[in-house]
Structures are given as C-alpha cells and as structure tokens.
C-alpha cells in the first residue's frame, strides 16, 4: 500500500492474551514501522501477568480474561484507579 493508508498500519492494536492448558507463557515482539510492539504473558499461580510495549502514537485495546474488573491490576493498582498516561481501553472478558 502507498500513501496515507500505509501510515495507519499498526497504529491500532488489539492485545488479547488467551491462556490454554499446557501453555504457561508467551513472549512475542514485532518491529513495526512505528517501533517495536511487544507482548509477554505468563501464568503466576492463579494470576495472569501481562507486560506490553506499545510505540508512541499507537493505540492498544487490551482484552483480559477476568471474571471481575476489580481483579485487574495495572502498575500495582486496581485498573480503575491506575494512573493512565494516555487514553486506552481495558475490556474484561
């Protein structure tokens, strides 16, 4: 693709970890034209720990498998109270 459409590639991401039996962790990175995109998740006891790296000027929608939104912790705080440096969406499935 050429022109303005090319600039839209990887400016909006969907990050949606999907743990499965026998799969305890995943680590992946992609070098996009906007910068590196990285996602790592691992099962820690009864918790799912997710680490993400998203380039500046890129929006990521994160969908986490949690029964209760109050159980989602971001940067050590309940997701609802965590300081948010930029607009984002966290959807709990």
BELJOSUL-V757794 format. One record per backbone hydrogen bond with DSSP energy under -0.5 kcal/mol. CO is the residue of the C=O (numbers start at 1). NH is the residue of the N-H. E is the energy in kcal/mol with one decimal. If there is no record, write none. Layout:
# BELJOSUL-V757794
co=(CO:CO)
nh=(NH:NH)
e=(E:E)
This chain:
# BELJOSUL-V757794
co=(2:3:3:4:4:5:6:8:11:13:14:15:20:22:23:24:26:28:30:30:32:35:37:38:39:40:41:42:42:44:44:47:47:48:49:51:53:55:59:60:60:61:61:62:62:64:64:68:69:71:72:74:77:78:78:83:89:91:91)
nh=(5:6:7:7:8:8:9:11:59:61:16:63:23:24:20:43:41:39:32:37:35:32:30:53:28:51:26:44:49:46:47:44:49:50:42:40:38:58:13:62:89:15:63:64:91:66:93:71:72:73:79:77:74:81:82:85:62:64:93)
e=(-0.6:-1.1:-0.7:-0.6:-0.6:-1.1:-1.1:-2.1:-3.0:-2.9:-0.6:-2.7:-2.5:-0.7:-0.7:-2.7:-2.6:-2.4:-1.1:-3.1:-0.9:-1.5:-2.7:-2.9:-2.7:-3.3:-2.5:-0.5:-2.8:-0.5:-1.7:-2.7:-0.6:-0.5:-2.0:-2.7:-2.3:-1.2:-2.8:-0.5:-0.8:-3.1:-0.5:-0.6:-2.7:-1.5:-3.0:-2.2:-1.6:-0.5:-3.2:-2.0:-3.7:-2.2:-1.3:-0.7:-2.3:-2.4:-0.6)
